[in-house]
Amino acid sequence: MRMLNAIVIAGGLAIGVVGMNIGAAMAADEPPAAAAEAAKKAADEAAHKEAEVKRAIEEAAKKATAGADHATPTPAANPNAIPVPDMPVLEKKELEDGLVIEELKIGDGYEVKEGGAVVAHYHGTLKDGGKVFDSSFNRGQPASFPLSGVIPGWQKGVPGMKVGGIRRLIIPAKLGYGERGAGSDIPPNSDLVFVIQLVDALQMTDTKVGDGEEVGPQPVCVTAYSMKDADGKEVAGATREKPYIWIPNEMMGVSMGMNGMKVGGKRTIKIPKEMNQSDPRIAGDRPQGVPLTVEIELLAVRNLVPPTKK
C-alpha cells in the first residue's frame, strides 16, 4: 500500500512540475509563435509523463492484488486464549527411557496416580524448531482424558503431578508418535515438548479391595452407589437390593473411576465438573457439569472387552 501511494504521489508531483513548466513557458517574454511551440512541447511531455505514471499505478495495483490473493490469512486471535506458563525450572530429572521432566510449579492438590484421569491444559510443540501443533491454552479450554488413552510420554510423565502443578515434558519420539508421526503437524521421529498445567483430576480411593473379576475398558457394571453434590446432598443412588446397571461410557467420571475395580470392592470417586458428562437421554435427574462424589460398590461385571493384562 505504501508503494502504491508513493507512485501516485510521485505521479502527481511529475504532472505538477510539468504544469509549472507550461505556465512558465506561456508567461515568458517570447514571440507568440515561440511561446505556442514551447507550450505544445510541454503539453506533449506532460501527456507522456501522465501515461507512464498511469501504467506504473496499474502495474502496482496488479502486484498488490496478486499478493493479496496468495497471502495466507492470519487466524483471528481467540479471546479466550490463556498465556502459556513460562517460568524457571524448579527441578529436573531424566528417566532411563530419555523422558525429561521439568517441574515449573509444584501443585498442592491431589496427586495423580498411574493410570489415572486428568483435567489439564497443555501446549505441544516440536522440539526441533518449536512449531506449535496443539494447545488447549490457545483454545482457552482444558481437556479431560484418562492417561491410558494418551501417548506413553504422558503416561510416564504425568503421574506424580499434583493438582495446581505445572510440568514441562521433553518426550523422545519413541514415547511419542514414533516412526509414523501424526498427520502433517508431527513428522516421523519427532521429539516433542509439552507444557502441562494440571487443573483437576479424577480422585479414586479404594475403601475395600475386591477379589472378583476386574473391570475392563468396556464393562457393564452392576452396582450399589450413592451420588452426592458438593454440598453433600444425595442426588442419585441405588441399593444392593435394587442395584443400578451402568452401560459402557454412560457417564465419563463413573466409567473412568470404576476402571480396575474388582467385584466385591468399594471405591469413592470424586468427579471434577469437566468429567461429569452423560448422554442426556440416559442421564435422568443426575446433575451434569458440577463436581460430584460417588461411593460405589461393584456387585457384578460383564466385560465386553477383556481387561488389559499387566
N, C-alpha and C positions, 0 to 999 in steps of 0.2 A: 504493500500500500504506500509506504514512504517513497519507493522508487517511482511509482505511478504519479504521485503528487509532484515529485521533483521534475518529472518530464513535462507535466502540464505547466508548472511554474516557469520552467526554462523556456517552453514554447511561448508563453505569454510575454516573457521578457524579450525574446527574439523579435516577436511581432511588434512590441512596443518600441524597441530600438529602431527597427526599420521605419516605423511610422514617424519617429522623430526625424529620421533622415529625409523622409519625403517632405515634411514640414520645413526642414532647414533648406532643402533644395528650392522649394517654392518661394521661400522668403528671401533667398539670396538675391543680390543685386545683379541679375543676369538678364540678357535679352530674352524676350518671351519664348523664342524657339528653343533656345538652350535650356531654359527652365522647364519647358514641356518635356523635352527629351530626357532631362535628368529625373523628372517626376515619373515618367513612364518606366525608366530603367529601375528606379527604386521600387515602383509598384510590382514589376516583374519579380524582382528579388524577394519582395515580401510574400508574394504568392507562392514562390518556390519554397521559401522557408516554412510557410504555413503548411504546405503539403508534406514536407519532411516531418514536421512536428506531429501532424495528424497520423502519419504512418507509424511513427515511434510510439504514439499513445495506443494505437490499435494493437501493435505487437506486444506491448507491455501488458495490455488488458488480456490478450490471449494467454500469455505465460502465467499471469496471475490466476486465471480461470482454470488452466490445466493443473497448476499446483494445488488448487483447492479441491479439484476432482480426485486427485490421488493422495491427498493428505489423510493420515489416519486420525479419525476423530478422537478427541481426548475424552475419556469417560468422565461423567459427572461425578463429583465427589459425593460420597454417601454422608448425609448429615448425621447419621447415627454411628459413624465410624469412631473407634476408640484408639487412642495412641498406643502403639506397641511399646511395652516396657523396655527401657534401656538403662541399665544400672550396673554398678560394679559387681564383679563376681565375688561372692562370699566364700564359696567353697567349690573345689573342682576335683573330680575323680574320673578315672578311666577304667572301664571294666575290661575283662580279658578279651571280649569279642570286639573291642575297638570302639564301643559306645562311650561317648564323653558326656558326663552330667555336670552342668554348672548351676549351682544354686545362686539365684539372684535375690530371692526373698524367701525366708523360712516361714511357712504358714503356722498357725496355732490352732487349727481345727482338726477334724477327723483325718486320720492317716489312711491313705488308700492302700488296700491290700492287693496282692497278686490276683488277677482275675476279677478285679472289681469293676465298677462302672462309675463314670465321672461326668460332671458338667464342667466344661473347660473352654477358655479362649485359647486360640493357637495362631501362630504366624509361621508359615512354612516357606523356606527359601532354599535355593540350590546353594550348596557350599561354594561351588565354583561359579563366581560371577554375581551371586546374591539375588538372582531373579526370584520374585515372589510368585509362587504357584497356587497358594491358597491361604486365606486369612480370615478367621472369624472376627478378628479385631476390625478389619476393614468393613465387614458386614454389620458390625455392631450387635451381633447376636451369638451367644455361646452355643456350643454343640454338646449334645448328650449322647453317650455311647458306652457300651461295655468294652473293656480292654481286650477281650477275646476277639473282637471284630476289627482290630487295627493292626498296623504293621508291627513286626517284632521289636523294633526300636522303641515304640511306645509301650509295648507290653513289659519290656525290661526297664524302661527309663522312668515311667510314671509311678509305679508302686514305691511307697515310702514318702511321697509328697503328702503334705497336709493342706487342708482347705485354707485358702488365702495365700498359698505359696506360689512362687514363680520360678520356673526352671528353663534352662536352655539345654536342649539335647542336640548333640552333633552325632548324626547317625550314619554309619558306613553303609554303602549300597547294599551289602549282603543282609542288613537288618531293615532295609527299606523296600525298594521295588526291584532290586537286583538287576539282572541282565535284561529283563523285559521292559523296565521303565514303567511309566504310567501316562499314556497318551502323548500329546505333543509338548506338554509342560515339563515333564520329568523324563529326560533322556535315559537310556540304559546306563547302568553302572554309575548312577549319580549319588554322591554323598549329600545328605540333607541336613538342614538346620531348622529346629523348631523352638520357638519361644512359647512356653505353655504357662498359662495362669489358671490355677485350679479354683474355680468358682464354687463348686459344691461337689458332693459325692454321695452315692448310694451307700448308706451305712447298714451293715448287717452284723448282728450279734446272735450267735447260737446260745440259746438258754438250755437246750438239750440236743445232743447229737444223736441222730437216728442210726439204726443198724440195718435198715432195709434197702430197697432199691434206690439208686441215686437218680436225681432229676437230671435229664439231658437237655439238649438245646431246643427240642420241640416236644414239650411234655403236655399231657392232660393230667392236671393235678386235682386230687380230691382233698379238701382242706376244711378245717375249722379255723376261723380267724376273727379278729376284732380290728376294725379300722377306725382311727381317731384323727381329728384335725389338730391344728396347732394349739387349740385351747383345751385339748383333752376330751372333747366331746366325741362319742362314738357316732360315726356316720354310716357305717355298714358293718355286717358281721354274719357269721354262720356258726353253728354248733356241731359237735361230733354226731349228735342225733340227726341233725338236718344240715349236712355239710354242703359246701359250695364247690362246684367243679369249674376250674379255670381252664379255658382253652388256650392254645399257644398264642402268645403275644396279645392277649386280651387287654392287658394293662402293662405298660412298659416297666414301671418300677417294680411291680409284683413279679413279673416274668423274669426280670434280671435278678431280683432279690432271692428267688427260690432256686436259682441255679446252684447245683452242687449239694442241695439238701438231700437227706436220705429219709425214707419212710420211717415214721416214729419220732422224727426230730421236730424241735420247736425253734423258731427264729423270730427275732424282732428286726423289722426292716424300716428304716427311716428314709422316706422317699422325698427328694427335692421336688419343688414345684415343676421344674423343667421336665422331670421324668414322670409326672402324674398326667399321663396321656392315655386315653382309651378311645376305642371306636364308640362314638356317641350312640350308636344303635344298640350297644350291649352294655353301656356304662351304667344304665339305670339312674338311680338317685345319687350315685357316688360323685362327690365334688371333683372337679378337674382343675388343673393349673394352680393348685395350692399344695403346700407341704403336708404330708400325711405320715402317720406311724402305724404300721401293721404288725400285729402279733399273730403269727400263723403257725399252725400245726399240720404237718403233712401226714395224711391218713393213708393215701394210696397214690400211685402214679402209673401212667402208661406212657412210655416213651415212644413217640413216633420216629425219632432218630436216636440211636443209642448214644449214651454219654461218651465223651472223648476219653480214651484211656490215658492215664497219667503215667 
